[in-house]
Every structure is written in structure tokens, then in C-alpha cells.
């Protein structure tokens, strides 16, 4: 049973190492208790704990070697003991079996095996001995949560093993136990047996009651998504410098020779120029771009991200040595698949890596990435997605300056396709603005407005890649493009990466292609054109000096002259006409609503009585009868059978008729007699018998569907029609008028 816990928990671990270690822990703990079953009970626990310590150290060494973690065993064990639980609950799925992620499951498995074996073997309480492994199994299922498929067969095996343990009789347990009531007086024996029977019955009643109370609640949770315990544990956090590395661009631009990294390709192969991605910024509040990531501790193997269809994927493996780069963000080529040499945390949505302990000079790690290049031939016709899935990268914060909106609208108006809009923004920024190293940092709305529309002689229309990337992303979102900003480095291959290589670039998400980078920076030899040549923000109202002067002097308007009926009207229809139009409109709305209800009711009746197979028409006829009872204020209870409802319907008809049933001349068509607001059915007994026949047909359809003949369906329809007509005729005149437009039957099943 303890070993099956390892099977369940191993579904969220990479490889099968954890399952094997839990199996060893289960076997070791039980075997120690079996071997020491003849020793005093107070001696077994110390022996088992000593064996646990040795097994744990061996397991930590094995897992550390498998994960490639350096360091002495004592340091590894101390770190695992301090951080075992938080790292287990913040680890990314699949969890790599490292010392800190295997320590807690192994210790828990050993202790559960020790407690269960001691209770079952030494005390002989097998059922009570199942409690520790059952709690351990439940904890494993809760820890896995929604991160794996349902553990169906391990749970069935767990229950089967438990049942087998209870079914197998114990051997060599000594002579059979004598009858506890043997030798007692007959009266005492009867009292003891009665008490035992009462206790057994009470226990059985409690079990059945709990099953009845908890069974439906547990069954109702079968289809619900399990709770993930990781939601209650705060993942690793980063400082503001790592949350918004875009503000570091200007500082790096002022120190271009600062050596940040050293990149080398293992094996001595030379690589072409690549981009090392430091962080992906998706959230913008009008002031600051932020990563907004949820980092999870990860092992060497990172979750696989499926590439876009048709994209070219190249495996890039680099060895990176940290020099002067500070913070927690870990540079890597997008998209990282495997990291060795450093403990990392990872955000799958943005692909950003961090080292929770922070970067230190001399830190060396190797990262293997899947560099993805989309098919550029599909960009011209590619679309961009919309909806909740990309709402985060389409969100535009409040307070957008009006010139930015007009510029985005102008660029979007001239370019309809998404890629054409993105290319237009890229070209506009590259042709009109200048890259300088001494531009101040800032990418809030006022900074972007000054960058885009400020006077050149006052410092406007120039900036670092920070302003270019941020302006592209904001203009793209204003024109309906899902955008984000990426901060990273341009690496020319093996060699140092300096501060001058740091820059930011925007990316746009296209359906079927993924994130596509753009480069809005101008070419080094291009002279930017003034932005006024292509865009000049137009004021909403022309200045007074530019307003055209009138050529003809306006003449004074004559004063209105009061007519004989009183002062001149200001214009507009009379009040009486407005009131009449309003009343007529309201009356038309009421008539239209009543007509719509009437048509809907008739359509519902025709659908019930004329469409479908005979069985469906019989069921529709029955619904017409029950709806008529509700409209007459005599609804049938939901606990009545069909025959009881038929009898109730006959009583409802008879009780509504004053005087003797059947008195007077027999009418035709509707089966009614007499005149006035209350008319009696021509033959209540015959109509009651027909209702009984309809109830019998309904019961037969419930137990033998498909056996009704068309003639029987026709009789059922005629019965329902006659009954509804007869019952309606017994109502007061105003109730008969509202009968056909009452909306109640429309709210019930078809």
C-alpha cells in the first residue's frame, strides 16, 4: 500500500526514480518491523529511525548524482531539510527528483510503513494499521491535484490489496478464541448476546448513515477539478529591477564596455549571431512594463512548448558564465528546454528564467534551447487572435494621450492586414527617430508622447531601444495587435557579451505562427525624417486666427411677433400629439406582446400534438392536459401517478360545473352543453374514461417505448383537445380570454 503511494506521486515526477525510492522505503520500513517483531516494542522505533537515516542519506546521494548537483552530502542534506516542503510545493511539473523534492515523500513513506506494520503485527489490528498508509495515499493524491490524469488503477489496486489483507487469515496466532458467553447463566448469556447484537446493529446503522450522507457529496465531486495545493504557496518573488529590466537599458547604454556575460558553445563549434532573452514583459499599466510572471522551481528539464506549425526549430546549446550581470534573471536563447549547473525557476507563459538565489560572478550554467523561426512566407496573410486568451497582451491602460491614438489610427487606416499594420509601425519608427545612448530612461505615456512628438531641438524624437520597443508595443495594441516587449542581448557567438549588446525589441503574436519579433530601430547610416512630414496632430478646433472671415455682414433676425392665439411657439409638435403617440405606441407594444404569446402557444401545441412519432405525440397530449390543469388553478401534484392525475383532471372538470352533470341539450364539436360562462361537458364519464386511456398509453410508453400505433396517438390528441376545450369553457370569461396568451406553458418542457 505504501509502494502504491509512490506510483501515484511519481506521475508528476520526471522519470521513475521517485517511485523506486518510495518502493525501497516501503519495503525497508516493513522489513525492519518484521525482523524486530520479537524485540520489545520500545526498541523497534529507534532501530527503524536509524535505518531511516541511513536510507535517507543514500537516497539523497543518488538523487543528487542523478540531477548532477555538486557539493558535499552534508550540505545537500541540510539544504533539502530546510527547503524540502516549500520547494516541493513550488516545483514545476514535471518535478525533477532532486534531494529537496524526494526527502519529504521518502520520510513520510518510511514512517507510514513503520506505524502500519507495528499496529498490524504487534497489536493485531490490521484495519487500524491501514490508517497510516491510507492517509499517506490521500496526501499523495492531494499533492498531485489536477496535474496528472486520474489515478484509477492505482486506487483500485490499493483497495484490492487492503481487501486481500483483511481476507487472508492469520496463521499461527494461537488456539482459537473461546466463546465469550460460554459458561454463563442462560439469562446473562441472552443479555450479553442481545447487547452484542444491538452494538453491531448500531455500528452498521452508523456506517450506512455515513454512506448515505457522504456518498452523494463524494459522487458529485467526481467530475470536479481537484484543488492544486500549489495555489496556497507563494512562488519565488523577484525585485523591481527584475520585474522591469527595461529600465536598465539606458544604464547599460552609458557603459557600453561593461562585460556582463561570457558565452561559449560546448564542443568548440562556432555559432552565428543569436539573441539571448533576459525577460519577456507582457503587462503595461501606462507607467511601467512588467514581466508579471509566476515562477515555479524547476529541475534540469523544462516543460516542452509545442512549436508553431511549419516553424523551423534549431537546437542551440550554450555555456554561459556570469560576469557583471546582477539580479535574478537568467539569460537564455528562447525557448529553454534544459538547464544544468544552476537551480532555476521558470515561467512557462513568458519563457523567463530566474535563479532564486541571485546571480553571482563566476556562475556557470549550460542551457539547451529550441530556437524557433516562423515561416515568414505566411506573415502577409496571417491573422491575430482575440478574446480572453490574449487579453493580457491586448490590454491598453487608461490615459492614452490623444496624439498616440491618432497616430495609431492613421497607421492602421492605411494598412488593413495585421502584418501590414505591424510593418507600418516598424517602418514609421525606423524612418523618423534617432537612437542615442544618453536618452533618459522612461516609457510611461508622457515619456512616449515626448519621444514621438517632442521637438527635436528640445530632446524629442530620440531615445534608446527602450522607447522604440515600448512605443511599438503601445501603438500596436492601440491598432489591435497583441504585443509584448522583450529585453535581451545580441550575442555574436563565442565570446563576451557587453552592455552595448543589450537592447529591447517588440514582438507580435500571429495565429498559427506564434510570437514574431520586429526591429523598429533605424539603420545606422539613415538620416531620420521629421515626423511632421508624415504626421501632424490636428487640433480639434482651429485657432481663432485661422477661422475664415465672413464676406457678408449678417443681418439681424426679426423679433418674433405674437399671433392672435398667444405667444409664438418655439417649434415642435403639440403636447397632446406627443401624449397620443406615446399611448398608441404603448398599446401597440402590448398588442404585439400578446400576439407573440398567442403564436408561441399555438406553435407549442402544434409541436406537441402534430410532430414526432406516436409516442412523442402521446406525451405531448399529456402535457397539454397538465398545462390546462395549471391554467385552471388545479395543478396536479408531482407525486401523483398518471392514473391519479387522470382522476384529478376529471374531478377538476366536474367540480367546476354548477348543477348536475350532463343536464341540457348536447352540443357538438366541443362536447359542451348549455350556455353562459359555465358550460358542462356533454358526457363527463366518457371524457374521464378517455383520460384513463390516455394515462394508460403514457405508462406504456414509459416502459415499452416505440409500441404505440398512429391510431392510438390520434385518440390521445383528440382526448387532450376535447379536455382542454371543456375545461377552458368552465372558466370565467376574462380567464378564457387570457387562457391562450398565458406564458406559463412556455416555461415548461416541450
C-alpha positions in Angstrom: 0.0 0.0 0.0 2.9 2.4 0.7 4.5 1.5 -2.6 1.3 2.4 -4.5 1.7 5.8 -3.0 5.0 6.2 -4.8 3.2 5.1 -8.0 0.6 7.9 -7.6 3.1 10.5 -6.7 5.6 9.5 -9.4 3.1 10.7 -12.1 4.2 14.3 -11.5 7.9 13.5 -11.3 10.3 13.2 -14.2 11.5 9.6 -14.7 10.9 6.7 -12.3 13.5 7.5 -9.6 11.0 8.6 -7.0 8.7 5.6 -7.5 11.7 3.3 -7.0 12.9 5.1 -3.9 9.4 5.0 -2.3 9.2 1.3 -3.0 12.6 0.8 -1.2 11.3 2.9 1.7 8.1 0.9 2.0 10.0 -2.4 1.9 12.7 -1.3 4.3 10.3 0.1 6.9 8.1 -3.0 6.9 11.0 -5.5 6.9 12.6 -3.8 9.9 9.4 -4.2 11.9 9.0 -7.8 10.8 12.6 -8.6 11.7 12.3 -7.0 15.1 8.8 -8.3 16.0 10.2 -10.4 18.8 12.1 -7.5 20.3 10.5 -5.1 22.9 8.2 -2.5 21.3 10.3 0.4 22.8 13.3 -0.8 20.8 11.7 -1.1 17.4 11.3 2.7 16.8 14.9 3.6 17.4 16.1 0.8 15.2 13.7 1.8 12.4 14.7 5.5 12.7 18.4 4.6 12.5 17.7 2.6 9.3 15.6 5.6 8.0 18.6 7.9 8.5 20.9 5.6 6.5 18.4 5.1 3.8 17.7 8.8 3.5 21.3 9.8 3.1 21.8 7.1 0.5 18.7 8.3 -1.4 19.8 12.0 -1.3 23.2 11.0 -2.7 21.5 9.0 -5.5 19.1 11.8 -6.4 21.9 14.4 -6.3 24.0 12.4 -8.6 21.1 11.8 -11.0 20.4 15.6 -11.0 24.0 16.5 -11.4 24.1 18.7 -8.3 27.6 19.4 -7.0 28.6 19.7 -3.3 29.1 17.6 -0.3 26.4 15.2 1.0 26.1 17.1 4.3 25.4 20.4 2.6 23.0 18.8 0.2 21.1 17.1 3.1 21.0 20.3 5.1 19.6 22.3 2.1 17.0 19.6 1.5 15.9 19.6 5.1 15.5 23.4 5.2 13.7 23.8 1.8 12.1 20.4 1.2 8.4 21.3 1.7 8.4 24.8 0.0 10.3 23.6 -3.0 8.1 20.5 -3.4 5.0 22.8 -3.4 6.6 25.4 -5.8 8.3 23.0 -8.1 7.2 22.9 -11.8 5.5 19.9 -13.2 7.2 17.5 -14.0 9.2 17.7 -10.8 12.8 16.6 -11.1 13.7 14.1 -8.3 16.4 16.2 -6.6 17.3 15.9 -2.8 14.9 18.6 -1.8 11.9 17.2 -3.7 12.4 13.5 -2.7 13.2 14.0 1.0 9.6 14.6 2.3 8.0 11.7 0.3 10.6 9.2 1.4 10.5 10.1 5.1 6.7 10.1 5.1 6.6 6.7 3.3 9.0 5.2 5.8 7.1 6.5 8.8 3.8 5.3 7.4 5.2 1.8 6.8 6.7 1.7 10.3 3.4 2.8 12.0 1.2 0.5 9.9 3.4 -2.6 10.4 3.7 -2.1 14.2 -0.1 -1.7 14.6 -0.9 -4.6 12.4 1.8 -7.0 13.5 2.3 -6.2 17.2 -1.2 -5.2 18.2 -3.0 -7.4 15.7 -5.2 -4.5 14.5 -5.0 -4.9 10.7 -7.8 -2.5 9.9 -6.3 0.2 12.2 -2.9 -0.5 10.7 -4.3 0.6 7.3 -4.8 4.1 8.6 -1.1 5.4 8.1 -0.8 4.2 4.5 -4.3 5.4 3.7 -3.5 8.9 5.0 -0.2 8.8 3.0 -2.1 7.8 -0.2 -4.7 10.5 0.3 -1.9 13.1 0.8 -0.2 11.9 -2.4 -3.4 12.3 -4.4 -4.0 15.7 -3.0 -0.4 16.8 -3.7 -0.7 15.7 -7.4 -4.0 17.6 -7.7 -5.0 18.4 -11.3 -1.5 18.0 -12.7 -2.0 14.4 -13.8 -4.7 12.0 -15.1 -7.0 10.4 -12.5 -5.2 7.6 -10.6 -7.8 5.0 -11.4 -5.9 1.7 -11.5 -3.5 2.6 -8.5 -6.6 3.3 -6.4 -8.3 0.1 -7.4 -5.1 -1.8 -6.6 -4.8 0.0 -3.3 -8.4 -1.1 -2.3 -7.8 -4.6 -3.6 -4.6 -5.0 -1.5 -6.4 -3.7 1.6 -9.3 -6.2 1.0 -6.8 -9.0 0.5 -5.1 -8.2 3.8 -8.4 -8.4 5.6 -9.4 -11.6 3.9 -6.2 -13.6 4.4 -6.5 -15.3 7.8 -3.6 -15.1 10.2 -1.6 -18.3 10.8 0.0 -19.5 14.0 -1.9 -17.0 16.1 -2.5 -19.5 18.9 -5.6 -21.5 19.9 -9.0 -20.4 18.8 -10.7 -17.9 21.0 -13.4 -19.4 23.1 -17.0 -18.3 23.1 -17.1 -15.2 25.4 -20.6 -16.2 26.7 -19.8 -19.9 27.4 -20.4 -20.9 31.0 -22.8 -18.0 31.7 -26.3 -18.4 33.0 -28.9 -18.6 30.3 -30.4 -15.2 31.3 -27.0 -13.5 31.4 -26.0 -15.2 28.1 -29.1 -13.9 26.4 -28.5 -10.4 27.7 -24.9 -10.4 26.5 -25.8 -11.6 23.1 -28.6 -9.0 22.9 -26.1 -6.3 23.8 -23.7 -7.5 21.2 -26.4 -7.6 18.6 -27.5 -4.1 19.5 -24.0 -2.8 19.3 -23.5 -4.5 15.9 -26.7 -3.1 14.6 -25.9 0.4 15.8 -22.4 0.2 14.2 -24.0 -1.0 10.9 -26.5 1.9 11.1 -23.8 4.4 11.6 -21.9 3.1 8.6 -24.9 3.0 6.4 -25.9 6.5 7.5 -22.5 7.9 6.8 -22.5 6.2 3.4 -25.9 7.7 2.7 -24.9 11.2 3.8 -21.4 11.3 2.3 -21.9 9.2 -0.8 -23.8 11.7 -2.9 -21.5 14.5 -1.9 -18.4 12.5 -2.8 -20.0 11.3 -6.0 -20.8 14.8 -7.0 -17.2 15.8 -6.8 -16.0 13.1 -9.3 -16.2 15.4 -12.3 -14.9 18.5 -10.5 -11.3 19.7 -11.0 -9.1 18.8 -8.0 -7.7 21.6 -5.8 -4.0 22.3 -6.5 -2.2 22.8 -3.2 0.4 24.9 -5.0 -2.0 27.7 -5.2 -1.6 28.2 -1.4 2.2 28.5 -1.6 3.7 31.7 -2.8 6.2 31.1 -5.6 9.6 32.7 -5.7 9.4 36.5 -5.9 11.7 39.0 -7.7 12.7 42.6 -7.0 11.5 45.5 -9.1 14.8 45.5 -11.0 14.0 42.0 -12.3 10.3 42.8 -12.7 11.1 45.6 -15.1 14.5 45.2 -16.6 13.6 47.6 -19.4 14.7 50.5 -17.2 18.3 49.0 -17.2 18.7 49.7 -21.0 19.7 53.4 -20.5 22.3 52.5 -17.8 23.9 49.8 -19.9 24.0 52.2 -22.9 26.1 54.7 -20.9 28.6 51.9 -20.0 28.9 50.0 -23.3 32.2 48.2 -22.4 30.9 46.7 -19.2 31.3 42.9 -19.5 28.1 41.2 -18.5 28.4 37.6 -19.7 30.7 35.1 -21.4 29.1 32.8 -23.9 30.8 29.6 -25.2 29.5 26.8 -27.4 30.4 23.4 -26.0 32.4 21.3 -28.3 34.2 24.2 -29.9 31.6 24.8 -32.6 31.2 28.4 -33.7 27.7 29.7 -33.7 26.1 32.5 -35.7 24.6 35.6 -34.0 21.8 34.8 -31.6 19.6 36.7 -29.2 19.8 35.9 -25.5 16.5 36.7 -23.9 16.6 38.1 -20.4 12.9 38.8 -19.7 9.6 39.0 -21.5 7.4 41.9 -20.4 3.6 41.4 -21.1 1.9 43.8 -18.6 1.7 47.6 -19.1 -0.2 49.9 -16.8 0.6 53.2 -18.6 3.6 53.8 -16.4 5.8 50.6 -16.4 6.2 47.4 -18.4 6.4 44.4 -16.1 7.1 40.7 -16.6 4.2 39.7 -14.4 5.4 36.1 -14.2 4.6 33.3 -11.8 7.8 31.4 -11.3 7.9 27.7 -10.3 11.0 25.9 -9.2 12.2 23.7 -12.0 14.7 20.9 -12.5 17.0 20.5 -15.4 14.3 19.5 -17.8 11.7 22.3 -18.5 8.2 21.8 -19.9 8.1 21.3 -23.6 6.4 24.1 -25.6 4.9 22.9 -28.9 6.3 25.0 -31.8 4.1 26.7 -34.3 3.1 24.6 -37.3 5.6 25.0 -40.1 8.2 26.7 -38.0 11.9 25.8 -38.2 13.3 24.6 -34.9 17.0 24.6 -34.2 18.6 23.2 -31.1 21.1 25.7 -29.5 23.3 24.7 -26.7 25.4 27.3 -24.9 27.6 27.6 -21.8 27.1 30.9 -20.1 29.4 32.4 -17.4 28.1 35.3 -15.4 30.4 38.3 -15.1 28.9 41.7 -14.0 25.3 40.9 -14.7 23.3 41.3 -11.4 19.8 40.4 -10.4 18.0 37.1 -10.6 17.1 36.9 -14.3 18.9 34.2 -16.2 19.7 34.9 -19.9 19.0 32.1 -22.4 18.1 31.6 -26.0 14.3 31.2 -26.5 12.9 28.7 -25.8 14.9 27.0 -23.0 14.4 23.2 -22.7 17.2 22.1 -20.3 19.3 24.0 -17.8 22.3 22.4 -15.9 24.7 23.9 -13.4 22.2 26.3 -11.7 18.9 25.8 -9.8 16.3 27.8 -11.7 12.6 28.8 -11.5 10.6 29.1 -14.7 7.5 30.9 -16.0 6.1 28.8 -18.9 3.8 31.6 -20.2 6.7 34.0 -20.9 9.6 31.6 -21.0 11.5 33.7 -18.4 14.1 32.1 -16.2 15.4 33.2 -12.8 17.8 31.9 -10.3 16.1 32.4 -6.9 19.4 32.8 -5.1 20.5 35.6 -7.4 23.4 35.8 -9.9 26.9 35.8 -8.7 30.2 36.5 -10.7 31.6 33.2 -12.0 28.3 31.3 -12.0 28.4 28.9 -15.0 25.4 27.1 -16.4 24.6 25.3 -19.6 21.3 25.9 -21.4 19.8 24.0 -24.3 17.1 25.8 -26.2 14.8 25.2 -29.1 15.2 28.4 -31.2 12.1 28.7 -33.3 11.9 30.6 -36.6 8.4 31.0 -38.0 7.6 30.7 -41.7 7.8 34.3 -42.9 6.1 33.5 -46.1 2.8 33.2 -44.1 3.1 36.6 -42.4 1.4 38.6 -45.1 -1.9 36.7 -44.7 -1.7 35.8 -41.1 -4.3 37.0 -38.7 -4.1 37.9 -35.0 -6.2 36.2 -32.3 -8.6 38.0 -30.0 -10.5 37.1 -26.8 -9.6 36.1 -23.2 -6.6 34.0 -24.3 -4.7 37.2 -25.5 -6.5 39.8 -23.4 -3.3 40.3 -21.3 -1.2 41.3 -24.4 -4.0 43.5 -25.9 -4.8 45.5 -22.7 -4.4 49.2 -23.0 -4.3 51.2 -19.8 -6.4 54.3 -19.3 -4.9 57.7 -20.0 -3.6 57.2 -23.5 -2.6 60.6 -24.9 -4.8 61.6 -27.9 -1.8 62.1 -30.3 -0.8 58.4 -29.8 -4.4 57.3 -30.5 -4.5 59.4 -33.7 -1.1 58.1 -34.9 -2.2 54.5 -34.3 -5.5 55.1 -36.1 -3.6 56.7 -39.1 -1.2 53.8 -39.4 -4.0 51.2 -39.1 -6.3 53.1 -41.5 -3.7 52.9 -44.3 -2.8 49.2 -43.6 -5.6 46.7 -43.2 -3.8 43.4 -42.7 -2.3 42.7 -39.2 1.2 42.2 -40.5 0.9 45.3 -42.7 0.0 47.3 -39.6 2.9 46.0 -37.7 5.3 46.6 -40.5 3.9 50.2 -40.9 4.6 50.9 -37.2 8.1 49.4 -37.5 8.9 51.5 -40.6 7.4 54.7 -39.1 9.6 54.5 -36.1 12.7 53.5 -38.1 12.4 56.4 -40.5 11.5 59.2 -38.1 13.5 58.7 -34.9 17.1 58.5 -33.8 18.9 56.1 -31.4 21.1 57.8 -28.8 22.9 56.5 -25.8 22.3 59.4 -23.5 18.5 59.5 -23.6 16.9 59.3 -20.2 15.0 56.2 -19.2 11.3 56.2 -19.1 8.4 54.6 -21.0 5.3 55.9 -19.4 2.6 57.6 -21.5 4.2 61.1 -21.1 7.6 59.8 -21.9 6.3 58.1 -25.1 4.4 61.2 -26.1 7.5 63.3 -25.8 9.6 60.7 -27.6 7.1 60.6 -30.5 6.0 64.2 -30.8 8.5 66.3 -28.8 10.6 69.0 -30.6 13.9 67.8 -31.9 15.7 70.8 -30.6 14.3 70.1 -27.1 15.3 66.4 -26.9 12.3 64.8 -28.5 12.2 62.2 -31.3 15.2 60.3 -30.0 15.8 57.6 -27.4 17.2 54.2 -26.7 15.8 50.8 -27.7 13.6 51.2 -24.6 11.5 53.9 -26.1 11.4 52.3 -29.6 10.2 48.9 -28.3 7.7 50.5 -25.8 6.3 52.8 -28.4 5.9 50.0 -31.0 4.1 47.8 -28.4 1.7 50.6 -27.3 0.9 51.7 -30.9 0.4 48.0 -31.8 -2.1 47.4 -29.0 -3.9 50.6 -30.0 -4.3 49.2 -33.5 -5.5 45.8 -32.3 -2.2 43.8 -32.3 -1.3 41.6 -29.4 2.2 42.8 -28.4 4.9 42.5 -25.8 8.4 43.8 -25.1 11.5 41.6 -24.8 14.8 42.6 -23.1 17.9 40.7 -24.0 21.3 40.7 -25.6 22.7 40.3 -29.1 25.4 37.6 -29.0 27.8 37.3 -31.9 28.7 33.8 -31.0 31.5 32.7 -28.6 32.9 35.5 -26.6 31.9 38.2 -24.2 28.5 39.9 -24.1 28.9 43.5 -23.2 26.5 46.2 -22.1 26.4 47.7 -25.6 24.8 44.4 -26.7 21.8 44.9 -24.5 18.6 46.1 -26.2 14.9 45.7 -26.2 12.6 44.6 -29.1 8.9 44.2 -29.6 7.1 41.0 -30.6 3.6 40.5 -32.2 1.6 37.3 -31.8 0.1 35.9 -35.0 -2.3 33.0 -35.2 -0.6 29.8 -36.3 2.9 31.4 -36.2 3.4 32.4 -32.6 5.5 35.4 -31.4 7.3 37.2 -34.3 10.0 39.8 -33.4 10.2 43.2 -35.1 13.1 45.7 -35.2 11.9 49.3 -35.2 15.4 50.7 -34.7 16.7 52.9 -37.6 19.7 51.8 -39.7 23.0 53.3 -38.6 23.5 55.4 -41.8 19.9 56.5 -42.2 19.0 60.2 -41.5 15.6 60.3 -39.9 12.9 62.5 -41.5 11.0 64.9 -39.3 7.8 63.3 -38.0 5.9 66.4 -39.2 6.3 65.3 -42.8 4.0 62.3 -42.3 2.0 63.1 -39.2 0.9 66.4 -37.7 -1.5 66.2 -34.8 -4.5 68.3 -35.8 -6.2 70.3 -33.1 -9.8 69.6 -32.6 -10.9 73.3 -33.0 -9.0 75.7 -35.3 -7.4 78.7 -33.6 -9.3 82.0 -33.9 -6.7 83.5 -36.1 -7.2 80.7 -38.7 -11.0 81.0 -38.8 -12.3 82.3 -42.1 -13.6 85.9 -42.0 -17.2 86.4 -43.2 -17.6 88.1 -46.5 -21.1 89.3 -45.9 -22.3 91.1 -42.8 -25.0 89.1 -41.1 -28.4 90.8 -40.8 -30.3 90.9 -37.5 -33.0 88.4 -37.2 -36.5 90.0 -36.8 -38.1 89.7 -33.5 -40.9 87.1 -33.3 -44.4 88.6 -33.4 -47.1 87.1 -31.2 -50.1 85.8 -33.0 -53.6 86.2 -32.1 -53.6 82.9 -30.3 -50.9 83.9 -27.9 -47.1 84.0 -28.0 -45.2 82.3 -30.8 -44.4 78.6 -30.3 -40.7 77.6 -30.1 -41.4 74.8 -32.6 -42.1 71.1 -32.3 -45.3 69.0 -32.1 -48.0 69.8 -29.6 -48.1 68.1 -26.2 -51.4 66.4 -26.9 -49.9 64.8 -30.0 -46.9 63.5 -28.1 -49.1 62.0 -25.4 -51.3 60.4 -28.0 -48.3 58.9 -29.9 -46.9 57.6 -26.6 -50.1 55.9 -25.6 -50.6 54.5 -29.0 -47.0 53.1 -29.0 -47.5 51.5 -25.6 -50.8 49.9 -26.8 -49.1 48.6 -29.9 -46.4 47.1 -27.8 -48.9 45.4 -25.6 -50.8 44.0 -28.6 -47.6 42.8 -30.2 -46.6 41.1 -27.0 -50.0 39.3 -26.7 -49.9 38.3 -30.3 -46.4 36.9 -29.9 -47.5 34.9 -26.9 -50.6 33.6 -28.7 -48.5 32.5 -31.7 -45.9 30.9 -29.4 -48.6 29.0 -27.5 -50.1 27.7 -30.7 -46.8 26.7 -32.1 -46.0 24.8 -28.9 -49.4 23.0 -29.1 -48.9 22.0 -32.7 -45.4 20.8 -32.0 -46.7 18.6 -29.2 -49.7 17.2 -31.0 -48.7 17.0 -34.6 -44.9 16.3 -34.7 -42.8 13.4 -33.9 -43.6 9.6 -33.6 -46.8 8.3 -31.9 -45.1 8.1 -28.5 -44.0 11.7 -28.7 -47.5 12.9 -29.7 -49.0 10.9 -26.7 -46.5 12.6 -24.4 -47.4 15.9 -25.9 -51.1 15.3 -25.4 -50.5 14.5 -21.7 -48.5 17.8 -21.3 -51.4 19.7 -22.8 -53.7 18.2 -20.1 -51.4 19.0 -17.2 -50.8 22.6 -18.6 -54.6 23.0 -18.7 -54.9 22.0 -15.1 -52.3 24.6 -14.1 -54.1 27.3 -16.1 -57.4 26.4 -14.4 -55.7 26.7 -11.0 -56.0 23.0 -10.3 -52.4 21.7 -10.8 -51.6 18.0 -10.3 -49.1 17.2 -7.6 -45.7 15.9 -8.7 -46.1 12.8 -6.5 -49.2 11.5 -8.4 -49.2 8.7 -10.9 -50.6 9.1 -14.3 -53.9 7.3 -13.3 -54.2 9.6 -10.3 -53.6 12.6 -12.4 -56.4 11.5 -14.8 -58.8 11.1 -11.9 -57.8 14.5 -10.6 -58.4 16.0 -14.0 -61.9 14.5 -14.1 -62.7 15.9 -10.7 -61.4 19.3 -11.7 -63.8 19.4 -14.6 -66.8 18.1 -12.7 -66.1 20.4 -9.7 -66.1 23.5 -11.9 -69.6 22.9 -13.3 -72.6 24.2 -11.3 -75.6 21.9 -11.3 -75.9 18.3 -12.4 -73.5 16.9 -15.0 -75.0 16.3 -18.4 -78.2 18.4 -18.0 -79.4 20.1 -21.1 -79.1 19.5 -24.8 -75.8 18.1 -26.1 -73.7 20.4 -28.1 -71.4 19.5 -31.0 -67.8 19.9 -31.7 -66.5 20.7 -28.3 -68.7 18.3 -26.3 -70.2 21.1 -24.3 -73.8 21.8 -23.3 -75.9 24.8 -22.3 -74.9 28.4 -22.5 -73.4 31.1 -20.3 -70.0 31.3 -18.7 -70.1 27.8 -17.1 -70.9 25.0 -19.6 -70.9 21.4 -18.6 -69.3 18.6 -20.5 -71.7 16.5 -22.7 -70.5 13.2 -21.2 -68.1 13.6 -18.2 -68.0 9.8 -17.7 -66.9 9.3 -21.4 -64.2 12.0 -21.1 -63.0 10.6 -17.8 -62.6 7.1 -19.4 -60.7 8.6 -22.3 -58.4 10.3 -19.8 -57.8 7.0 -18.1 -57.0 5.5 -21.6 -54.5 8.4 -22.2 -52.8 7.7 -18.8 -52.5 4.0 -19.7 -50.9 4.9 -23.0 -48.4 7.2 -21.2 -47.5 4.5 -18.8 -47.0 2.0 -21.7 -44.7 4.5 -23.5 -42.6 4.8 -20.3 -42.0 1.0 -20.1 -42.3 -0.1 -23.7 -41.3 2.9 -25.9 -42.0 2.6 -29.6 -45.0 0.3 -29.3 -47.7 3.0 -29.9 -49.7 2.9 -33.1 -50.7 6.1 -35.0 -54.4 5.4 -34.3 -53.7 5.5 -30.5 -51.8 8.8 -30.9 -54.7 10.3 -32.8 -57.1 9.3 -30.0 -54.8 10.7 -27.4 -54.6 14.0 -29.3 -58.4 14.1 -29.6 -58.8 13.4 -25.9 -56.4 16.2 -24.9 -58.1 18.7 -27.3 -61.6 17.9 -26.0 -60.5 18.1 -22.4 -58.7 21.4 -22.8 -61.7 22.9 -24.6 -64.1 21.6 -21.9 -62.0 22.8 -19.0 -61.5 26.2 -20.6 -65.2 26.6 -21.1 -65.8 26.3 -17.3 -63.6 29.4 -16.6 -64.9 32.9 -16.3 -65.0 35.0 -19.4 -61.9 37.0 -18.5 -60.0 33.9 -17.7 -60.9 32.4 -21.0 -59.6 35.5 -22.8 -56.2 35.2 -21.0 -56.0 31.4 -21.4 -54.3 31.4 -24.8 -51.8 34.1 -24.0 -50.7 32.9 -20.6 -46.9 32.4 -20.7 -46.8 29.6 -18.1 -46.8 26.7 -20.6 -43.9 28.2 -22.5 -41.6 27.9 -19.4 -42.2 24.2 -19.1 -40.5 21.4 -21.1 -41.5 21.0 -24.7 
